[in-house]
Amino acid sequence: MIERISVQNFILVDALELEFVPGFNVLTGETGAGKSILVGALSVLFGGKGGPDLVRTGSEEAVVAGEFRVAGHQECLRWLDERGIEPDEGVVLVRRTLKTTGRGTIYMQSTPVTRSDLEVFSGFLLDLHSQHEHQSLFNESTHRKLLDRYAGIEEQVSSFSESFSRLNELQEKLKNLTERERDRNREMEMLRFAIQEIESAEIRPGEREQLEAERTRMNEHERLAGHVEGIARLFDSDFDGQVLTSLLKQARHEIDSAARIDPELQSEADRTASLYYEVEDLGRTILAYREQLIYDPARLDEIEERLAVLRDLHRKYGETEEEIRGYAEEAGETLDTLERIEENRDSLRAEIQNAEQEILREARAIHAAREAAARSLQARISDVLQELAMGQAEFLVRVETRTGESGRLLCGVYGADRVSYLISTNAGEPPRPLSQVASGGEISRVMLAIKTVLAGNDEVRCLVFDEIDTGIGGKVALAMASHLRNLADHAQVICITHLATIAVRADNHIAVEKQADGNRTVITARTLAADDCTREIARMLSGEGEETHSLDHARALLERYQREAHG
């Protein structure tokens, strides 16, 4: 609901501030007093179009601000939370400026928003019924929501929506599997080739390093053989060598003899003996190495071929043998998964088929509930329209099932139905969408009838009616007043009226006046106290607010209907 509005420099308004109560608020005034201008200010505050032409002459900008109570409205609160807008004790301040330059600003709390944002926000909370503006009931998605709420199947539809979303996910998954079939086959072939290539290579740890070292020995064989031969001569008896061992043998004999004379040399004798045996073993090793040091061109070719294989594997699958083996293991696991996809796809198809059957069953149940509720809803709305002098009107709640060429139900996220409200305001005319009803007064009465019947089912917190009482009086006016009063028990109602029959039922009566201030015309508005309210009702009854009989009649009406309204 809206608790307060302030308007500055808007058309003929200098500055005014109005407070609205949770129940029934009425705005009255002489014809041409400026009531429609206040409705225009509300429209701007609710996200309607605004331009430089709305700025009061002589001013650079117009400002319209309002305080909206949003506490308890979960959908609206979620929307605000998504945009980081935090209500202050359940209230959101909206401030909109219109500038003569054509540029304006809109703030919710301290957050700048767009006009479309403001329209969405106000759509959660209110409907303004005036010249087709801010009427959520012109939106077919609202028709479906209100019918479902009236039928008491909101949870059932919500459960259907979850099932439908799950079915879409399964279908998308199957689609991806099917679209990837060619890629999957190609990937499987690549994985099989990689595994075969790695396994057939039979890589051994450290093999590449060993082969590279052997290749180096082969390529440097002549130089290596020369160096080995040079050292081998020192140990080889065939060349009268054994120079080192002969010298060490002689040294060992001398030191052993010296140690027998001086035991302190025993340690040196032991070291000499150890050195003798070490050099002797070194000689045998060098001579053995010389014997196996053979240049084999065929072996060199084998090494080059093997290294080429290993280089290719390293380039493709990893820098080390461990990485290559790890790649083969992962490829095997992936291949196993891909080979099971066909099995998974069959299982997925079966799951989709079961989900589709369940979806169709739920859609049929929802359709049946909607059809039953639609018959009840249109009958009740038609009854109210008759009371509002629209007895010739035909109101329809149409529930159309969407089907394909084969006759199969076509389901959407909320079922298989298209729900729409249609009306024919004159006998013989075909029913048309609500948005095509021409008369502003008829529109407001249709909306009043719908809102009256759906009062307990509609989340909209504020209803603004303009032109609703155009061309009516007598019993119809009494019926309209009664419906507005009853509607105010469920939602905040703001009604611009010229009928005393309606105004006397108000919880909050605001009078709008147009005054001349020098060379300027100014629109003012004020909340009426009891005596002023009586005079305003008297004026509405007879055109004079001070005549005794008019005042007495006004008091009597106020006492009667206020007593009825507040029990």
Secondary structure, 3 states (H helix, E strand, C coil): CEEEEEEEEECCEEEEEEECCCCEEEEECCCCCCHHHHHHHHHHHCCCCCCHHHECCCCCEEEEEEEEECCCCHHHHHHHHHCCCCCECCEEEEEEEEECCCCCEEEECCEECCHHHHHHHHHHHEEEEECCECCHHHCHHHHHHHHHHHHCCHHHHHHHHHHHHHHHHHHHHHHHHHHCHHHHHHHHHHHHHHHHHHHHHCCCCCHHHHHHHHHHHHHCHHHHHHHHHHHHCCCCHHHCCCHHHHHHHHHHHHHHHHHHHCHHHHHHHHHHHHHHHHHHHHHHHHHHHHHHCCCCHHHHHHHHHHHHHHHHHHHHHCCCHHHHHHHHHHHHHHHHHHHCHHHHHHHHHHHHHHHHHHHHHHHHHHHHHHHHHHHHHHHHHHHHHHHCCCCCCEEEEEEEECECCCCCECCECCECEEEEEEEECCCCCCCEEHHHCCCHHHHHHHHHHHHHHCCCCCCCCEEEECCCCCCCCHHHHHHHHHHHHHHCCCCEEEEECCCHHHHCCCCEEEEEEEEEECCEEEEEEEECCHHHHHHHHHHHHHCCCCCHHHHHHHHHHHHHHHHHHCC
